[in-house]
Amino acid sequence: MNDDYATLQLTEDGQLRNFISIRGLPKSILEQILDTAASFVDVGGRDIKNVPLLRGKTVVNLFFEPSTRTRSTFELAAKRLSADVLNIDIARSATSKGESLMDMLRNLEAMASDMFVVRHADSGAPHYIARHATPNVAIINAGDGRHAHPTQAMLDMYTIRHYKGGFEGLTVAIVGDILHSRVARSQIYALRTLGAKEIRVVGPKTLIPTAIESMGVNVFTHLEEGIKDADVIIALRLQKERMDSALLPSESEFFDQYGLTNERLKVAHPEAIVMHPGPINRGVEIASEVADGPRAVILHQVTFGIAVRMAVMSMSMGGREAERNAARRQQEAQHVR
Amino acid sequence: MYAKTQLLIRQARIIDPSSQRDEVADLLIEEGRISRIGASLDGRGADIINAEGLWLLPGLVDTCVHLPEPGHHRAGTIASETQAAAAGGITHVCAPPDTDPVADSTAVIRLIRERAAQTALARVLPLAALTQGLEGLQLAEMQTLKEAGCIGVSNAGQPVANSLVLKRGLEYASTFDIPVMFRPQDASLSQGGCAHDGPVATRLGLPSIPAVAESLDMARILHLVEHTGVRAHFYQLSSADSVALLRSAKAKGLPITADVCVHHLLLDETAVEDFNSDCRIDPPLRSQADRKALVTAVADGTIDAISSQHKSLGSSAKLAPFPSTKPGISGLETLLPLVLKLVNAGELPLTRAIDALTRAPAVCLGINAGHLEAGRRANICLIDPNQQRLPRDKWQSAGRNSPWIDTHLPSKQVLTITDGRITWDATTP
């Protein structure tokens, strides 16, 4: 069944054509994304920030769930690749009017779109769209339910490689609301594929999903044990509504037990870095002294995010083009016969 | 379409667990009734079906078939779905009360019975609601509904959360000896879930339903069954914990029976690994250990019957991302082939498997069916036990929501006779 994740994302000769989940992608593709992103990091610092890789292409940001930050970084990434960008904030308006997701996709395809960047509250929505959309459109997952947020995970990997030089021998602790986190799930797959030594998840039992050990992680319920000697500590954002559903008593108790403070970080590796997918809740999952301190690399993550998204978009478009050209050649060859 | 005056089915392997019959013999039907079963019957004047190599079983009894009428016309009709039943060798279908409107009044029960009398190709056995509107607050008029023709009461997929209402409902039902069917599931533990709470749902980030949602509610119901002495049937059990509860309750001598949906015997949580919504059902497919416990329980008779849990859905029901799709599999046409798949895999003995589709479910429902008996109206299922592909264009149910369409299945339905009437005939290819 895992094959489906691969066939949905890769061309026959193993190039990226959709970017839906880290699962199903080989180490070589993840490394290619990181290397390609490295070449784009400089683009942001130049006077002319654009490269022409996606000139003449139309990228549609399909956001079924509101998100200013992620949408802006995708928009910026597409524009730096010289693509035309169409932003559609559905937020359930069109589909609630009775237009089915399928009909809406057909309409957008008719506008000669080349790429859909999809954010949806349902786990599996990009899978569904990739299976039902025409093969001419590349699908990029910008976050689906609790399932995956692969571009966020790749920018985190970029950040880790930037600061640690690689993944071998690294111990990475992911702290907080694992249960609801698509970011954590994608990070786990990425860290495993890239060869981290140990992946830990840390949190109260209410926020640790059933059988998460099967994903190849070690579970810790006490923070100090979980971050002991860790090289990388990733704090996840805690949503306020978790208190309403009896998952936690209060923000302050969560901070007392799981909040990252300088005192607690003493047990981590002396050169440990602290990451956070943002936006941060100061005094909930992380103390200000840590967020603003020397270990935190949170703002760099944002910069790298644009480069990683440029990499993923240009690679998937490349895979699509290669596939389309191959199909055309095959058709022409048949005509000759 | 009444059967010819005389029909002789010759040289079939006749398997009837209720009479421990498993032999090659002839079966003669006269004026819709089974007149004789025996070696080399005289077929003069009769139409003859040469059934050499075929298997003849009692018409199958299905304990849980969601019928789309009234209220769900996009998912088909009583006519279309009982046609599917006939195509699957099923002659008796028990229909839960979660129709629209809910079957909590004599008007709805009568409507279902009238529609069935006019259009159905299977015997339709309706259940009525235990509480009004299935809301779990006020009792439905059970005795009146029984007189109108329901065979039992149930709150279907909406278990009564208030234990006082449940206790009184069971006391009242037992007063009139009305059997109660339960689908145990704690609403607060299952709310919003769409997959089994296990490694697959964790990997896919799907909101989940833990196995304890079922066993917790089942334990509560069992205590009240013991207290009230009501006749109870549990349907669609899905977990090893539920099996353990059932086993110990039966050992205590409680008046209970149970069934399992065939898909839970064949598939586990990994069937939805790639967001395959065709395999989304409620309760969800659970772990491999749960599946094995269910199969063992069927084999040793702890779980009495196997049902299709048929639910035909309109074409748009599965056209959405997984969590937004509707649960359910259209399953009438694949019930027997899938059970034979388990037999062929060595997981179930043949006689017990056929028993779980014929005699046992009839006992669960308290009806006189599921056996072959001279003098009674003929209910017969004749199959070719050789592997066949099930092509899409031969599919009868209005709902195409099945993971098994276009796959190879271990048998093909040849002939179905329901109450003496031929309801499916593929004797001439």
Interface residues (C-beta under 8 A of the other chain):
Chain A: M1 N2 D4 Y5 R23 S100 L101 M102 H120 D122 S123 G124 A125 H127 Y128 D144 G145 R146 H147 A148 R182 R185 P209 T210 A211 I212 S214 M215
Chain B: D197 G198 P199 A201 T202 R203 L204 G205 L206 P207 S208 P210 T270 E273 D274 F275 S316 L319 A320 P321 F322 P323 S324
